[in-house]
Protein backbone atom coordinates (compact mmCIF):
# COMPACT_ATOMS: atom_id res chain seq x y z
CA UNK A 1 0.00 0.00 0.00
CA UNK A 2 1.30 3.50 -0.81
CA UNK A 3 1.05 6.03 2.02
CA UNK A 4 0.46 9.77 1.56
CA UNK A 5 3.51 12.00 1.63
CA UNK A 6 3.91 14.06 4.83
CA UNK A 7 2.11 17.40 4.74
CA UNK A 8 0.07 16.59 1.62
CA UNK A 9 -3.64 16.34 0.88
CA UNK A 10 -6.07 13.86 2.43
CA UNK A 11 -6.10 10.53 0.51
CA UNK A 12 -9.72 10.51 -0.63
CA UNK A 13 -9.05 8.11 -3.53
CA UNK A 14 -8.04 4.43 -3.26
CA UNK A 15 -6.78 2.70 -6.39
CA UNK A 16 -7.11 -1.05 -5.89
CA UNK A 17 -5.58 -3.66 -8.14
CA UNK A 18 -7.57 -6.88 -8.57
CA UNK A 19 -6.78 -10.22 -10.09
CA UNK A 20 -8.97 -12.94 -11.50
CA UNK A 21 -8.87 -14.61 -8.07
CA UNK A 22 -11.76 -12.36 -7.03
CA UNK A 23 -12.62 -10.50 -3.85
CA UNK A 24 -11.45 -13.25 -1.50
CA UNK A 25 -7.83 -12.79 -2.57
CA UNK A 26 -7.68 -9.07 -1.74
CA UNK A 27 -5.35 -8.33 1.20
CA UNK A 28 -6.95 -6.80 4.33
CA UNK A 29 -5.89 -3.22 3.52
CA UNK A 30 -7.44 -3.37 0.04
CA UNK A 31 -10.60 -4.97 1.41
CA UNK A 32 -10.93 -2.32 4.13
CA UNK A 33 -10.59 0.53 1.60
CA UNK A 34 -13.23 -1.10 -0.59
CA UNK A 35 -15.63 -1.60 2.31
CA UNK A 36 -15.31 2.04 3.40
CA UNK A 37 -15.85 3.54 -0.07
CA UNK A 38 -18.91 5.61 -0.85
CA UNK A 39 -18.45 5.14 -4.62
CA UNK A 40 -16.63 2.38 -6.52
CA UNK A 41 -15.58 2.82 -10.17
CA UNK A 42 -14.65 -0.07 -12.41
CA UNK A 43 -15.21 -1.94 -15.63
CA UNK A 44 -18.07 -4.45 -15.62
CA UNK A 45 -15.58 -7.28 -15.13
CA UNK A 46 -13.93 -5.66 -12.09
CA UNK A 47 -17.26 -4.83 -10.45
CA UNK A 48 -18.38 -8.43 -11.01
CA UNK A 49 -15.15 -9.79 -9.53
CA UNK A 50 -15.79 -7.62 -6.45
CA UNK A 51 -19.42 -8.71 -6.25
CA UNK A 52 -20.62 -5.13 -6.77
CA UNK A 53 -22.31 -5.31 -10.16
CA UNK A 54 -25.72 -4.68 -8.55
CA UNK A 55 -24.54 -2.34 -5.80
CA UNK A 56 -25.77 1.26 -5.54
CA UNK A 57 -22.16 2.24 -4.88
CA UNK A 58 -20.98 0.94 -8.25
CA UNK A 59 -20.16 3.23 -11.19
CA UNK A 60 -19.12 2.04 -14.63
CA UNK A 61 -16.34 3.84 -16.45
CA UNK A 62 -17.80 6.05 -19.19
CA UNK A 63 -17.35 5.14 -22.85
CA UNK A 64 -15.18 6.63 -24.24
CA UNK A 65 -12.96 6.36 -21.17
CA UNK A 66 -12.63 9.48 -19.02
CA UNK A 67 -11.36 10.12 -15.49
CA UNK A 68 -13.60 13.17 -15.08
CA UNK A 69 -16.38 11.36 -13.16
CA UNK A 70 -13.82 10.29 -10.55
CA UNK A 71 -12.29 13.74 -10.26
CA UNK A 72 -15.75 15.25 -9.85
CA UNK A 73 -16.05 13.35 -6.54
CA UNK A 74 -12.84 14.77 -5.09
CA UNK A 75 -13.08 14.78 -1.30
CA UNK A 76 -15.43 11.81 -0.98
CA UNK A 77 -14.29 8.27 -0.25
CA UNK A 78 -13.83 6.82 -3.74
CA UNK A 79 -12.36 3.54 -4.93
CA UNK A 80 -11.17 2.75 -8.44
CA UNK A 81 -10.82 -0.92 -9.32
CA UNK A 82 -8.17 -1.85 -11.88
CA UNK A 83 -6.44 -4.94 -13.18
CA UNK A 84 -3.34 -6.06 -11.31
CA UNK A 85 -0.87 -3.19 -10.92
CA UNK A 86 -2.87 0.01 -11.63
CA UNK A 87 0.30 1.92 -12.54
CA UNK A 88 1.51 -0.43 -15.26
CA UNK A 89 -0.68 0.19 -18.33
CA UNK A 90 -3.56 0.88 -15.94
CA UNK A 91 -5.94 3.58 -14.76
CA UNK A 92 -3.68 4.65 -11.91
CA UNK A 93 -1.29 6.58 -14.12
CA UNK A 94 -4.15 8.25 -16.00
CA UNK A 95 -5.77 9.41 -12.77
CA UNK A 96 -2.75 10.57 -10.82
CA UNK A 97 -1.57 13.02 -13.47
CA UNK A 98 -4.58 15.08 -12.31
CA UNK A 99 -3.90 14.70 -8.57
CA UNK A 100 -1.41 16.04 -6.07
CA UNK A 101 0.73 13.67 -3.96
CA UNK A 102 -1.23 12.46 -0.98
CA UNK A 103 -4.66 12.53 -2.60
CA UNK A 104 -4.57 8.80 -3.25
CA UNK A 105 -3.51 5.50 -1.82
CA UNK A 106 -2.59 2.61 -4.11
CA UNK A 107 -3.06 -1.09 -3.42
CA UNK A 108 -1.40 -2.92 -6.32
CA UNK A 109 -1.80 -6.62 -7.05
CA UNK A 110 0.40 -8.78 -9.29
CA UNK A 111 0.20 -7.51 -12.86
CA UNK A 112 -0.71 -9.67 -15.83
CA UNK A 113 2.93 -9.35 -16.89
CA UNK A 114 3.96 -10.89 -13.55
CA UNK A 115 1.50 -13.75 -13.98
CA UNK A 116 2.73 -14.47 -17.51
CA UNK A 117 6.39 -14.37 -16.48
CA UNK A 118 5.64 -16.72 -13.60
CA UNK A 119 3.89 -19.19 -15.91
CA UNK A 120 6.65 -19.03 -18.54
CA UNK A 121 9.63 -18.87 -16.19
CA UNK A 122 10.86 -15.70 -17.92
CA UNK A 123 12.89 -12.98 -16.23
CA UNK A 124 10.50 -10.07 -16.17
CA UNK A 125 13.27 -7.45 -16.04
CA UNK A 126 14.67 -8.80 -19.33
CA UNK A 127 11.37 -9.15 -21.20
CA UNK A 128 9.65 -6.36 -23.16
CA UNK A 129 6.16 -5.83 -21.74
CA UNK A 130 3.72 -4.16 -24.13
CA UNK A 131 0.20 -2.86 -23.66
CA UNK A 132 -1.18 -3.71 -27.09
CA UNK A 133 -4.72 -3.61 -25.74
CA UNK A 134 -4.73 0.13 -26.50
CA UNK A 135 -1.97 0.47 -29.11
CA UNK A 136 -1.19 -0.79 -32.64
CA UNK A 137 0.83 -3.96 -33.12
CA UNK A 138 3.61 -1.82 -34.63
CA UNK A 139 4.67 -0.98 -31.06
CA UNK A 140 6.28 -4.43 -31.20
CA UNK A 141 8.65 -3.40 -34.01
CA UNK A 142 11.53 -2.12 -31.81
CA UNK A 143 11.41 -5.40 -29.83
CA UNK A 144 10.83 -7.76 -32.78
CA UNK A 145 13.78 -9.97 -33.69
CA UNK A 146 14.59 -13.64 -34.28
CA UNK A 147 15.07 -15.31 -30.91
CA UNK A 148 13.35 -12.56 -28.95
CA UNK A 149 10.44 -12.74 -26.59
CA UNK A 150 7.77 -10.35 -25.33
CA UNK A 151 4.64 -10.25 -23.21
CA UNK A 152 1.67 -8.51 -24.81
CA UNK A 153 -1.62 -7.45 -23.27
CA UNK A 154 -4.32 -7.72 -25.93
CA UNK A 155 -7.63 -5.97 -26.48
CA UNK A 156 -10.16 -8.78 -26.88
CA UNK A 157 -10.76 -12.37 -27.99
CA UNK A 158 -10.05 -11.59 -31.66
CA UNK A 159 -6.71 -9.89 -31.04
CA UNK A 160 -4.49 -13.03 -30.67
CA UNK A 161 -5.39 -14.22 -34.17
CA UNK A 162 -4.93 -10.70 -35.56
CA UNK A 163 -1.49 -10.56 -33.91
CA UNK A 164 -0.63 -13.93 -35.44
CA UNK A 165 -1.49 -12.67 -38.95
CA UNK A 166 0.51 -9.47 -38.33
CA UNK A 167 3.55 -11.53 -37.34
CA UNK A 168 3.23 -13.79 -40.37
CA UNK A 169 3.14 -10.80 -42.72
CA UNK A 170 6.47 -9.64 -41.27
CA UNK A 171 8.32 -12.91 -41.62
CA UNK A 172 7.65 -14.19 -38.10
CA UNK A 173 5.08 -16.85 -39.00
CA UNK A 174 7.07 -19.54 -37.16
CA UNK A 175 6.77 -17.66 -33.87
CA UNK A 176 5.08 -19.37 -30.93
CA UNK A 177 2.14 -17.68 -29.22
CA UNK A 178 1.27 -18.80 -25.70
CA UNK A 179 -2.28 -17.48 -25.38
CA UNK A 180 -3.20 -16.94 -21.73
CA UNK A 181 -6.72 -16.26 -20.51
CA UNK A 182 -7.92 -15.14 -17.05
CA UNK A 183 -4.54 -15.77 -15.42
CA UNK A 184 -4.64 -16.43 -11.70
CA UNK A 185 -8.37 -17.16 -11.63
CA UNK A 186 -10.65 -20.15 -11.61
CA UNK A 187 -11.03 -19.99 -15.42
CA UNK A 188 -7.33 -19.69 -16.25
CA UNK A 189 -6.39 -21.33 -19.54
CA UNK A 190 -3.08 -21.45 -21.42
CA UNK A 191 -2.84 -22.72 -25.00
CA UNK A 192 0.03 -22.66 -27.46
CA UNK A 193 0.04 -22.26 -31.23
CA UNK A 194 2.20 -20.97 -34.07
CA UNK A 195 1.48 -17.70 -35.82
CA UNK A 196 1.25 -19.28 -39.28
CA UNK A 197 -1.12 -22.03 -38.13
CA UNK A 198 -3.22 -20.21 -35.57
CA UNK A 199 -6.19 -22.44 -34.79
CA UNK A 200 -7.46 -21.40 -31.36
CA UNK A 201 -11.14 -20.63 -30.86
CA UNK A 202 -13.38 -19.60 -27.98
CA UNK A 203 -10.77 -17.22 -26.56
CA UNK A 204 -12.01 -15.33 -23.52
CA UNK A 205 -10.84 -11.93 -22.32
CA UNK A 206 -8.84 -10.85 -20.40
CA UNK A 207 -6.14 -12.28 -22.62
CA UNK A 208 -2.40 -11.90 -22.93
CA UNK A 209 0.20 -13.52 -25.16
CA UNK A 210 3.70 -14.67 -24.30
CA UNK A 211 5.47 -14.40 -27.64
CA UNK A 212 8.54 -16.44 -28.58
CA UNK A 213 9.81 -14.95 -31.84
CA UNK A 214 11.10 -17.04 -34.72
CA UNK A 215 11.88 -15.18 -37.91
CA UNK A 216 12.58 -16.44 -41.39
CA UNK A 217 13.92 -14.14 -44.06
CA UNK A 218 16.46 -11.37 -44.50
CA UNK A 219 14.66 -8.73 -42.43
CA UNK A 220 13.97 -10.61 -39.21
CA UNK A 221 17.20 -9.87 -37.34
CA UNK A 222 15.50 -6.83 -35.80
CA UNK A 223 16.41 -3.17 -35.64
CA UNK A 224 20.03 -2.45 -34.72
CA UNK A 225 20.66 -0.65 -31.47
CA UNK A 226 22.82 2.06 -33.02
CA UNK A 227 22.05 4.99 -35.33
CA UNK A 228 21.84 5.07 -39.10
CA UNK A 229 19.09 2.66 -40.15
CA UNK A 230 19.06 1.66 -43.82
CA UNK A 231 17.44 4.26 -46.08
CA UNK A 232 15.35 1.45 -47.59
CA UNK A 233 13.40 1.12 -44.34
CA UNK A 234 11.89 4.57 -44.80
CA UNK A 235 9.34 5.86 -47.28
CA UNK A 236 10.91 8.91 -48.94
CA UNK A 237 11.11 10.89 -52.16
CA UNK A 238 14.88 11.34 -52.01
CA UNK A 239 14.58 14.04 -49.35
CA UNK A 240 16.18 12.01 -46.58
CA UNK A 241 19.27 12.37 -44.44
CA UNK A 242 21.27 9.42 -45.77
CA UNK A 243 22.20 6.63 -43.40
CA UNK A 244 25.91 7.50 -42.72
CA UNK A 245 25.15 11.22 -42.31
CA UNK A 246 22.14 10.36 -40.15
CA UNK A 247 24.34 8.27 -37.85
CA UNK A 248 26.75 11.16 -37.37
CA UNK A 249 23.87 13.63 -36.96
CA UNK A 250 22.12 11.58 -34.27
CA UNK A 251 25.42 11.05 -32.48
CA UNK A 252 25.82 14.83 -32.35
CA UNK A 253 22.19 15.32 -31.28
CA UNK A 254 22.79 12.80 -28.45
CA UNK A 255 19.17 11.71 -27.81
CA UNK A 256 18.16 10.82 -24.27
CA UNK A 257 14.99 9.18 -23.00
CA UNK A 258 12.11 11.64 -22.57
CA UNK A 259 13.80 14.56 -24.37
CA UNK A 260 12.09 16.59 -27.11
CA UNK A 261 13.51 17.21 -30.60
CA UNK A 262 12.53 19.90 -33.07
CA UNK A 263 13.16 18.49 -36.56
CA UNK A 264 12.80 21.54 -38.78
CA UNK A 265 12.33 20.86 -42.49
CA UNK A 266 11.92 17.16 -41.66
CA UNK A 267 11.67 15.67 -45.18
CA UNK A 268 11.02 11.97 -44.57
CA UNK A 269 11.25 12.28 -40.77
CA UNK A 270 14.09 9.75 -40.54
CA UNK A 271 15.94 11.81 -37.91
CA UNK A 272 12.76 12.13 -35.84
CA UNK A 273 11.99 8.42 -36.11
CA UNK A 274 15.43 7.35 -34.88
CA UNK A 275 15.31 9.96 -32.11
CA UNK A 276 11.99 8.46 -30.95
CA UNK A 277 13.36 4.93 -31.15
CA UNK A 278 15.90 6.10 -28.55
CA UNK A 279 13.04 6.93 -26.19
CA UNK A 280 12.52 10.62 -26.90
CA UNK A 281 9.68 12.65 -28.41
CA UNK A 282 9.90 14.69 -31.58
CA UNK A 283 7.99 17.34 -33.47
CA UNK A 284 8.70 17.18 -37.19
CA UNK A 285 7.95 20.44 -39.02
CA UNK A 286 7.47 20.09 -42.77
CA UNK A 287 5.54 22.34 -45.16
CA UNK A 288 4.90 19.79 -47.93
CA UNK A 289 1.66 17.81 -47.24
CA UNK A 290 2.85 14.67 -49.06
CA UNK A 291 6.03 14.60 -47.02
CA UNK A 292 4.00 15.11 -43.85
CA UNK A 293 1.99 12.01 -44.79
CA UNK A 294 5.23 10.06 -45.32
CA UNK A 295 6.54 11.14 -41.93
CA UNK A 296 3.38 9.87 -40.27
CA UNK A 297 3.62 6.61 -42.22
CA UNK A 298 7.26 6.16 -41.19
CA UNK A 299 6.39 6.85 -37.57
CA UNK A 300 3.62 4.23 -37.68
CA UNK A 301 5.88 1.71 -39.43
CA UNK A 302 8.40 1.87 -36.59
CA UNK A 303 5.80 1.98 -33.82
CA UNK A 304 6.67 5.50 -32.63
CA UNK A 305 3.57 7.39 -33.82
CA UNK A 306 2.71 8.13 -30.17
CA UNK A 307 6.03 9.95 -29.74
CA UNK A 308 6.30 11.79 -33.06
CA UNK A 309 4.00 14.68 -33.89
CA UNK A 310 3.93 16.28 -37.33
CA UNK A 311 3.35 19.98 -37.88
CA UNK A 312 2.60 21.00 -41.46
CA UNK A 313 4.02 24.51 -41.58
CA UNK A 314 6.76 26.72 -42.93
CA UNK A 315 9.52 26.96 -40.32
CA UNK A 316 10.02 30.62 -41.23
CA UNK A 317 6.59 31.40 -39.79
CA UNK A 318 5.70 28.57 -37.37
CA UNK A 319 7.62 26.66 -34.72
CA UNK A 320 6.41 23.96 -32.31
CA UNK A 321 4.89 24.91 -28.95
CA UNK A 322 6.74 22.44 -26.70
CA UNK A 323 10.24 23.53 -25.79
CA UNK A 324 13.02 21.31 -27.18
CA UNK A 325 16.08 19.64 -25.70
CA UNK A 326 17.63 19.57 -29.18
CA UNK A 327 17.05 21.15 -32.59
CA UNK A 328 17.96 19.70 -35.98
CA UNK A 329 17.86 21.61 -39.25
CA UNK A 330 18.66 19.44 -42.24
CA UNK A 331 17.88 21.96 -44.93
CA UNK A 332 16.52 25.45 -45.37
CA UNK A 333 18.64 27.09 -42.67
CA UNK A 334 18.74 30.87 -42.93
CA UNK A 335 19.97 33.75 -40.80
CA UNK A 336 16.40 34.70 -39.90
CA UNK A 337 15.42 31.15 -38.91
CA UNK A 338 18.57 30.55 -36.89
CA UNK A 339 18.22 33.84 -35.02
CA UNK A 340 14.56 33.19 -34.27
CA UNK A 341 15.07 29.64 -33.03
CA UNK A 342 18.14 30.65 -31.01
CA UNK A 343 16.10 33.25 -29.16
CA UNK A 344 13.12 30.98 -28.47
CA UNK A 345 14.79 27.85 -27.10
CA UNK A 346 16.12 27.56 -23.54
CA UNK A 347 19.78 27.61 -22.57
CA UNK A 348 21.31 24.15 -22.83
CA UNK A 349 19.47 23.23 -26.04
CA UNK A 350 21.64 21.25 -28.44
CA UNK A 351 21.74 22.40 -32.08
CA UNK A 352 22.83 20.34 -35.08
CA UNK A 353 22.58 21.85 -38.56
CA UNK A 354 23.67 20.21 -41.81
CA UNK A 355 24.62 22.22 -44.88
CA UNK A 356 25.12 21.06 -48.47
CA UNK A 357 25.23 24.45 -50.22
CA UNK A 358 27.99 27.05 -50.15
CA UNK A 359 25.54 29.68 -48.92
CA UNK A 360 24.44 27.59 -45.92
CA UNK A 361 28.05 26.57 -45.25
CA UNK A 362 28.98 30.25 -45.06
CA UNK A 363 26.07 30.86 -42.67
CA UNK A 364 27.25 28.05 -40.37
CA UNK A 365 30.83 29.33 -40.43
CA UNK A 366 29.55 32.76 -39.38
CA UNK A 367 27.49 31.34 -36.52
CA UNK A 368 30.38 29.10 -35.47
CA UNK A 369 32.60 32.16 -35.13
CA UNK A 370 29.84 33.89 -33.15
CA UNK A 371 28.55 31.10 -30.88
CA UNK A 372 31.29 28.46 -30.87
CA UNK A 373 30.59 24.76 -31.06
CA UNK A 374 32.06 22.34 -33.57
CA UNK A 375 32.25 22.40 -37.37
CA UNK A 376 32.62 19.07 -39.14
CA UNK A 377 33.08 18.53 -42.87
CA UNK A 378 31.85 15.09 -43.94
CA UNK A 379 33.01 13.67 -47.27
CA UNK A 380 31.86 10.21 -48.31
CA UNK A 381 32.40 8.08 -51.39
CA UNK A 382 30.76 4.84 -52.47
CA UNK A 383 32.23 2.22 -54.78
CA UNK A 384 30.61 1.93 -58.21
CA UNK A 385 31.43 0.11 -61.45
CA UNK A 386 34.09 1.83 -63.52
CA UNK A 387 34.38 0.00 -66.81
CA UNK A 388 35.38 -3.57 -65.97
CA UNK A 389 36.56 -2.51 -62.53
CA UNK A 390 35.33 -0.31 -59.66
CA UNK A 391 36.00 3.22 -58.55
CA UNK A 392 34.93 5.72 -55.93
CA UNK A 393 31.91 7.93 -56.56
CA UNK A 394 31.96 10.85 -54.12
CA UNK A 395 28.80 12.26 -52.57
CA UNK A 396 28.31 15.96 -52.02
CA UNK A 397 30.19 17.03 -48.89
CA UNK A 398 28.12 17.96 -45.85
CA UNK A 399 29.17 20.59 -43.31
CA UNK A 400 27.75 20.00 -39.87
CA UNK A 401 27.65 22.58 -37.10
CA UNK A 402 26.83 21.38 -33.59
CA UNK A 403 26.62 23.65 -30.57
CA UNK A 404 24.95 23.97 -27.18
CA UNK A 405 22.82 27.11 -26.81
C-alpha positions in Angstrom: 0.0 0.0 0.0 1.3 3.5 -0.8 1.1 6.0 2.0 0.5 9.8 1.6 3.5 12.0 1.6 3.9 14.1 4.8 2.1 17.4 4.7 0.1 16.6 1.6 -3.6 16.3 0.9 -6.1 13.9 2.4 -6.1 10.5 0.5 -9.7 10.5 -0.6 -9.1 8.1 -3.5 -8.0 4.4 -3.3 -6.8 2.7 -6.4 -7.1 -1.1 -5.9 -5.6 -3.7 -8.1 -7.6 -6.9 -8.6 -6.8 -10.2 -10.1 -9.0 -12.9 -11.5 -8.9 -14.6 -8.1 -11.8 -12.4 -7.0 -12.6 -10.5 -3.9 -11.5 -13.2 -1.5 -7.8 -12.8 -2.6 -7.7 -9.1 -1.7 -5.4 -8.3 1.2 -6.9 -6.8 4.3 -5.9 -3.2 3.5 -7.4 -3.4 0.0 -10.6 -5.0 1.4 -10.9 -2.3 4.1 -10.6 0.5 1.6 -13.2 -1.1 -0.6 -15.6 -1.6 2.3 -15.3 2.0 3.4 -15.9 3.5 -0.1 -18.9 5.6 -0.9 -18.4 5.1 -4.6 -16.6 2.4 -6.5 -15.6 2.8 -10.2 -14.7 -0.1 -12.4 -15.2 -1.9 -15.6 -18.1 -4.5 -15.6 -15.6 -7.3 -15.1 -13.9 -5.7 -12.1 -17.3 -4.8 -10.4 -18.4 -8.4 -11.0 -15.1 -9.8 -9.5 -15.8 -7.6 -6.5 -19.4 -8.7 -6.3 -20.6 -5.1 -6.8 -22.3 -5.3 -10.2 -25.7 -4.7 -8.5 -24.5 -2.3 -5.8 -25.8 1.3 -5.5 -22.2 2.2 -4.9 -21.0 0.9 -8.3 -20.2 3.2 -11.2 -19.1 2.0 -14.6 -16.3 3.8 -16.5 -17.8 6.1 -19.2 -17.4 5.1 -22.8 -15.2 6.6 -24.2 -13.0 6.4 -21.2 -12.6 9.5 -19.0 -11.4 10.1 -15.5 -13.6 13.2 -15.1 -16.4 11.4 -13.2 -13.8 10.3 -10.6 -12.3 13.7 -10.3 -15.8 15.3 -9.9 -16.0 13.4 -6.5 -12.8 14.8 -5.1 -13.1 14.8 -1.3 -15.4 11.8 -1.0 -14.3 8.3 -0.2 -13.8 6.8 -3.7 -12.4 3.5 -4.9 -11.2 2.7 -8.4 -10.8 -0.9 -9.3 -8.2 -1.8 -11.9 -6.4 -4.9 -13.2 -3.3 -6.1 -11.3 -0.9 -3.2 -10.9 -2.9 0.0 -11.6 0.3 1.9 -12.5 1.5 -0.4 -15.3 -0.7 0.2 -18.3 -3.6 0.9 -15.9 -5.9 3.6 -14.8 -3.7 4.6 -11.9 -1.3 6.6 -14.1 -4.1 8.2 -16.0 -5.8 9.4 -12.8 -2.8 10.6 -10.8 -1.6 13.0 -13.5 -4.6 15.1 -12.3 -3.9 14.7 -8.6 -1.4 16.0 -6.1 0.7 13.7 -4.0 -1.2 12.5 -1.0 -4.7 12.5 -2.6 -4.6 8.8 -3.3 -3.5 5.5 -1.8 -2.6 2.6 -4.1 -3.1 -1.1 -3.4 -1.4 -2.9 -6.3 -1.8 -6.6 -7.0 0.4 -8.8 -9.3 0.2 -7.5 -12.9 -0.7 -9.7 -15.8 2.9 -9.3 -16.9 4.0 -10.9 -13.6 1.5 -13.7 -14.0 2.7 -14.5 -17.5 6.4 -14.4 -16.5 5.6 -16.7 -13.6 3.9 -19.2 -15.9 6.7 -19.0 -18.5 9.6 -18.9 -16.2 10.9 -15.7 -17.9 12.9 -13.0 -16.2 10.5 -10.1 -16.2 13.3 -7.4 -16.0 14.7 -8.8 -19.3 11.4 -9.1 -21.2 9.6 -6.4 -23.2 6.2 -5.8 -21.7 3.7 -4.2 -24.1 0.2 -2.9 -23.7 -1.2 -3.7 -27.1 -4.7 -3.6 -25.7 -4.7 0.1 -26.5 -2.0 0.5 -29.1 -1.2 -0.8 -32.6 0.8 -4.0 -33.1 3.6 -1.8 -34.6 4.7 -1.0 -31.1 6.3 -4.4 -31.2 8.7 -3.4 -34.0 11.5 -2.1 -31.8 11.4 -5.4 -29.8 10.8 -7.8 -32.8 13.8 -10.0 -33.7 14.6 -13.6 -34.3 15.1 -15.3 -30.9 13.4 -12.6 -29.0 10.4 -12.7 -26.6 7.8 -10.3 -25.3 4.6 -10.2 -23.2 1.7 -8.5 -24.8 -1.6 -7.5 -23.3 -4.3 -7.7 -25.9 -7.6 -6.0 -26.5 -10.2 -8.8 -26.9 -10.8 -12.4 -28.0 -10.1 -11.6 -31.7 -6.7 -9.9 -31.0 -4.5 -13.0 -30.7 -5.4 -14.2 -34.2 -4.9 -10.7 -35.6 -1.5 -10.6 -33.9 -0.6 -13.9 -35.4 -1.5 -12.7 -39.0 0.5 -9.5 -38.3 3.6 -11.5 -37.3 3.2 -13.8 -40.4 3.1 -10.8 -42.7 6.5 -9.6 -41.3 8.3 -12.9 -41.6 7.6 -14.2 -38.1 5.1 -16.9 -39.0 7.1 -19.5 -37.2 6.8 -17.7 -33.9 5.1 -19.4 -30.9 2.1 -17.7 -29.2 1.3 -18.8 -25.7 -2.3 -17.5 -25.4 -3.2 -16.9 -21.7 -6.7 -16.3 -20.5 -7.9 -15.1 -17.1 -4.5 -15.8 -15.4 -4.6 -16.4 -11.7 -8.4 -17.2 -11.6 -10.7 -20.1 -11.6 -11.0 -20.0 -15.4 -7.3 -19.7 -16.2 -6.4 -21.3 -19.5 -3.1 -21.4 -21.4 -2.8 -22.7 -25.0 0.0 -22.7 -27.5 0.0 -22.3 -31.2 2.2 -21.0 -34.1 1.5 -17.7 -35.8 1.3 -19.3 -39.3 -1.1 -22.0 -38.1 -3.2 -20.2 -35.6 -6.2 -22.4 -34.8 -7.5 -21.4 -31.4 -11.1 -20.6 -30.9 -13.4 -19.6 -28.0 -10.8 -17.2 -26.6 -12.0 -15.3 -23.5 -10.8 -11.9 -22.3 -8.8 -10.8 -20.4 -6.1 -12.3 -22.6 -2.4 -11.9 -22.9 0.2 -13.5 -25.2 3.7 -14.7 -24.3 5.5 -14.4 -27.6 8.5 -16.4 -28.6 9.8 -14.9 -31.8 11.1 -17.0 -34.7 11.9 -15.2 -37.9 12.6 -16.4 -41.4 13.9 -14.1 -44.1 16.5 -11.4 -44.5 14.7 -8.7 -42.4 14.0 -10.6 -39.2 17.2 -9.9 -37.3 15.5 -6.8 -35.8 16.4 -3.2 -35.6 20.0 -2.5 -34.7 20.7 -0.7 -31.5 22.8 2.1 -33.0 22.1 5.0 -35.3 21.8 5.1 -39.1 19.1 2.7 -40.2 19.1 1.7 -43.8 17.4 4.3 -46.1 15.4 1.5 -47.6 13.4 1.1 -44.3 11.9 4.6 -44.8 9.3 5.9 -47.3 10.9 8.9 -48.9 11.1 10.9 -52.2 14.9 11.3 -52.0 14.6 14.0 -49.3 16.2 12.0 -46.6 19.3 12.4 -44.4 21.3 9.4 -45.8 22.2 6.6 -43.4 25.9 7.5 -42.7 25.1 11.2 -42.3 22.1 10.4 -40.1 24.3 8.3 -37.9 26.8 11.2 -37.4 23.9 13.6 -37.0 22.1 11.6 -34.3 25.4 11.0 -32.5 25.8 14.8 -32.3 22.2 15.3 -31.3 22.8 12.8 -28.4 19.2 11.7 -27.8 18.2 10.8 -24.3 15.0 9.2 -23.0 12.1 11.6 -22.6 13.8 14.6 -24.4 12.1 16.6 -27.1 13.5 17.2 -30.6 12.5 19.9 -33.1 13.2 18.5 -36.6 12.8 21.5 -38.8 12.3 20.9 -42.5 11.9 17.2 -41.7 11.7 15.7 -45.2 11.0 12.0 -44.6 11.3 12.3 -40.8 14.1 9.8 -40.5 15.9 11.8 -37.9 12.8 12.1 -35.8 12.0 8.4 -36.1 15.4 7.4 -34.9 15.3 10.0 -32.1 12.0 8.5 -31.0 13.4 4.9 -31.1 15.9 6.1 -28.5 13.0 6.9 -26.2 12.5 10.6 -26.9 9.7 12.6 -28.4 9.9 14.7 -31.6 8.0 17.3 -33.5 8.7 17.2 -37.2 7.9 20.4 -39.0 7.5 20.1 -42.8 5.5 22.3 -45.2 4.9 19.8 -47.9 1.7 17.8 -47.2 2.8 14.7 -49.1 6.0 14.6 -47.0 4.0 15.1 -43.9 2.0 12.0 -44.8 5.2 10.1 -45.3 6.5 11.1 -41.9 3.4 9.9 -40.3 3.6 6.6 -42.2 7.3 6.2 -41.2 6.4 6.8 -37.6 3.6 4.2 -37.7 5.9 1.7 -39.4 8.4 1.9 -36.6 5.8 2.0 -33.8 6.7 5.5 -32.6 3.6 7.4 -33.8 2.7 8.1 -30.2 6.0 10.0 -29.7 6.3 11.8 -33.1 4.0 14.7 -33.9 3.9 16.3 -37.3 3.4 20.0 -37.9 2.6 21.0 -41.5 4.0 24.5 -41.6 6.8 26.7 -42.9 9.5 27.0 -40.3 10.0 30.6 -41.2 6.6 31.4 -39.8 5.7 28.6 -37.4 7.6 26.7 -34.7 6.4 24.0 -32.3 4.9 24.9 -29.0 6.7 22.4 -26.7 10.2 23.5 -25.8 13.0 21.3 -27.2 16.1 19.6 -25.7 17.6 19.6 -29.2 17.0 21.2 -32.6 18.0 19.7 -36.0 17.9 21.6 -39.3 18.7 19.4 -42.2 17.9 22.0 -44.9 16.5 25.4 -45.4 18.6 27.1 -42.7 18.7 30.9 -42.9 20.0 33.8 -40.8 16.4 34.7 -39.9 15.4 31.2 -38.9 18.6 30.6 -36.9 18.2 33.8 -35.0 14.6 33.2 -34.3 15.1 29.6 -33.0 18.1 30.6 -31.0 16.1 33.2 -29.2 13.1 31.0 -28.5 14.8 27.9 -27.1 16.1 27.6 -23.5 19.8 27.6 -22.6 21.3 24.1 -22.8 19.5 23.2 -26.0 21.6 21.2 -28.4 21.7 22.4 -32.1 22.8 20.3 -35.1 22.6 21.9 -38.6 23.7 20.2 -41.8 24.6 22.2 -44.9 25.1 21.1 -48.5 25.2 24.5 -50.2 28.0 27.0 -50.1 25.5 29.7 -48.9 24.4 27.6 -45.9 28.0 26.6 -45.3 29.0 30.3 -45.1 26.1 30.9 -42.7 27.3 28.1 -40.4 30.8 29.3 -40.4 29.6 32.8 -39.4 27.5 31.3 -36.5 30.4 29.1 -35.5 32.6 32.2 -35.1 29.8 33.9 -33.2 28.6 31.1 -30.9 31.3 28.5 -30.9 30.6 24.8 -31.1 32.1 22.3 -33.6 32.3 22.4 -37.4 32.6 19.1 -39.1 33.1 18.5 -42.9 31.8 15.1 -43.9 33.0 13.7 -47.3 31.9 10.2 -48.3 32.4 8.1 -51.4 30.8 4.8 -52.5 32.2 2.2 -54.8 30.6 1.9 -58.2 31.4 0.1 -61.4 34.1 1.8 -63.5 34.4 0.0 -66.8 35.4 -3.6 -66.0 36.6 -2.5 -62.5 35.3 -0.3 -59.7 36.0 3.2 -58.6 34.9 5.7 -55.9 31.9 7.9 -56.6 32.0 10.8 -54.1 28.8 12.3 -52.6 28.3 16.0 -52.0 30.2 17.0 -48.9 28.1 18.0 -45.8 29.2 20.6 -43.3 27.7 20.0 -39.9 27.6 22.6 -37.1 26.8 21.4 -33.6 26.6 23.7 -30.6 24.9 24.0 -27.2 22.8 27.1 -26.8 
